[in-house]
Amino acid sequence: MRTNLLVLLEQLEEAISEAPRIPMTDKVVVDGEFFLDMLEKIRLALPDEVVRAKQIENERDKLMAAGQQDAEKIIRQAEAYARKLIDEHEITTKAKAQAEQILKEAQARAKDLTAGADEYVDRTLSDLAGLLQRTLAVIEKGRQKLKRD
């Protein structure tokens, strides 16, 4: 199982913070092999975040497709019910009014399903964006610390 990217970055930052200092300078002595190993682990962990973003996109597409299918099913049922009302009742105006109401409700439900799916995906992508921003901040902090040292 791949190590969480943030944990790796925190380990890297900790290694820099705890590294022995060169007297009279802000420089530190680091274990090159350890850092190269950590960079390789980070490279391996980074694609997981990218894969997760793709999974979220695929999940959104599935939710949208399922919502669309549900909406189409509801509309078909509403249309069938409307036809049944027209066929069974003598007062077609009442049947039309009921059918239109059912269609409006079905369309509203379909719109709600789509909006809910969009909101979920947006929230998930926002969370992922925040994670990636924090990750980049930790990386930049490590880079700045290395430059200073």
Secondary structure, DSSP 8 states (H G I E B T S, - for coil): ----HHHHHHHHHHHHHHS-B-TTSS-B---HHHHHHHHHHHHHHHHHHHHHHHHHHHHHHHHHHHHHHHHHHHHHHHHHHHHHHHHH-S-HHHHHHHHHHHHHHHHHHHHHHHHHHHHHHHHHHHHHHHHHHHHHHHHHHHHHHHHH-
